[in-house]
Amino acid sequence: ISSFQVYIIQVSVGNHQWIVKHRYSDFHDLHEKLVSEKKIDKNLLPPKKIIGKNSKSLVEKRQKELEIYLQTLLLKFPVTAPKVLSHFLHFHLYVS
């Protein structure tokens, strides 16, 4: 049986706020693309942890780290987010 954690992250851009839900592996895939395409710092993404990965305290800590990761990315691309990031954040659902 394979279990995985889904992180629920609140995203804020200007006056808009919404929720995205992703597994850590989704963040990892996004990060790999941004590192190769946009030269993002490889160490920006919180590391993957194996031991105790589903403990409540670790899940809460990682969720905060992933929120900070996304906020940092949004600060790096204040005008136009890369397409892969826009898709990850579901911009297409909220941009009028």
C-alpha positions in Angstrom: 0.0 0.0 0.0 1.4 3.3 -1.1 0.4 6.4 0.9 1.3 9.9 0.0 0.8 13.4 1.5 -1.1 16.1 -0.4 0.0 19.6 0.6 -2.7 22.2 0.6 -1.1 25.6 -0.1 -2.7 29.0 0.0 -1.5 31.2 -2.9 -1.8 35.0 -2.7 -1.2 37.3 -5.7 -2.3 40.9 -5.2 -5.8 40.8 -3.9 -6.4 37.3 -5.1 -6.1 34.2 -2.9 -6.8 30.6 -3.7 -5.8 27.1 -2.7 -3.6 24.6 -4.7 -3.2 20.9 -3.7 -0.1 19.1 -4.8 2.1 16.1 -3.7 5.7 16.8 -2.9 6.6 15.0 -6.1 4.7 17.7 -8.1 6.7 20.4 -6.4 9.9 18.4 -7.2 8.9 18.1 -10.9 8.1 21.8 -11.0 11.4 22.6 -9.4 13.4 20.5 -11.8 11.8 22.3 -14.8 12.4 25.7 -13.3 16.0 24.9 -12.5 16.7 23.8 -16.0 14.6 26.4 -17.9 14.9 29.4 -15.6 18.1 28.8 -13.6 16.3 28.8 -10.3 18.6 27.9 -7.3 18.6 24.2 -6.9 18.6 24.5 -3.1 15.4 26.5 -3.0 13.1 23.6 -2.7 12.9 22.0 0.8 14.6 18.6 0.7 12.8 15.3 0.4 12.7 13.5 3.7 12.1 9.8 4.0 12.1 9.0 7.7 8.9 10.0 9.5 7.7 11.7 6.3 4.0 11.4 7.4 4.4 12.6 11.0 2.1 15.5 11.7 4.9 17.9 12.7 6.9 17.1 9.6 3.9 17.5 7.4 3.1 20.9 8.9 6.8 22.0 8.7 7.1 21.0 5.1 3.8 22.7 4.2 5.1 26.0 5.6 8.4 25.5 3.7 6.5 24.8 0.4 4.4 27.9 0.9 7.6 29.9 1.3 9.0 28.2 -1.8 6.0 29.3 -3.9 6.1 32.8 -2.4 9.8 33.1 -3.3 9.1 31.9 -6.9 6.3 34.5 -7.3 8.8 37.2 -6.1 11.3 36.0 -8.6 8.8 36.4 -11.5 6.8 39.5 -10.5 5.5 40.4 -14.0 5.1 37.1 -15.9 5.4 33.7 -14.2 6.9 30.9 -16.4 4.2 28.8 -18.0 5.1 25.7 -15.9 4.6 27.8 -12.7 1.4 29.4 -13.9 0.0 26.0 -14.7 1.1 24.6 -11.3 -0.6 27.5 -9.5 -3.8 27.1 -11.7 -3.5 30.7 -12.9 -5.7 29.7 -15.9 -8.6 29.2 -13.5 -8.3 32.7 -11.9 -7.1 35.1 -14.6 -9.9 37.0 -16.2 
